[in-house]
Structures are given as C-alpha cells and as structure tokens.
Amino acid sequence: MIDLVKYQAESVVSKTIIDKNMGKLTLFAFDKGQGLSEHTAPFDALVNILDGEAEIILSGKVIHLKEGKIDINHIS
C-alpha cells in the first residue's frame, strides 16, 4: 500500500481506495509538518502508520504512533 500514494513537498496527498455506504478507506501521505484539520466522520477511524511517525488526536486524545503500529484502543 505504501506505493499507492506518494509524498509531495509541503502537501497532504490522499487517494481513496474504497468508498462504500458502509465505510471508506483513504490513504494519506503527509509531508513533515502537515496535517488535517479537526473534523468528524460518520464512521470509526483506523490509523495505520506505513512510514515515519505521527501524532494524531482522536476524540480529544493525543496518540503518538510510529511506523508499523496500529492503534485500536482509542477507536470507539
């Protein structure tokens, strides 16, 4: 999956892989210092870090993740 979306300088790149009524799978590539604004979604979030590391906030909780890690403890 890491080859399906490429980094771009000072950008967030996204590619939707699945878009169905029951949920959506979107891959993101974030350049250093980039992020998404706070938002809501109709489905639970699953974050899998394929390369590098990230700080994410889910339901107000700050979570630090590194490559190869998935955090399901904070998913409702």
C-alpha positions, 0 to 999 in steps of 0.5 A: 500500500505504501506505493499507492500514494506518494509524498509531495513537498509541503502537501497532504496527498490522499487517494481513496481506495474504497468508498462504500455506504458502509465505510471508506478507506483513504490513504494519506501521505503527509509531508513533515509538518502537515496535517488535517484539520479537526473534523468528524466522520460518520464512521470509526477511524483506523490509523495505520502508520506505513512510514515515519511517525505521527501524532494524531488526536482522536476524540480529544486524545493525543496518540503518538504512533510510529511506523508499523503500529496500529492503534485500536484502543482509542477507536470507539 
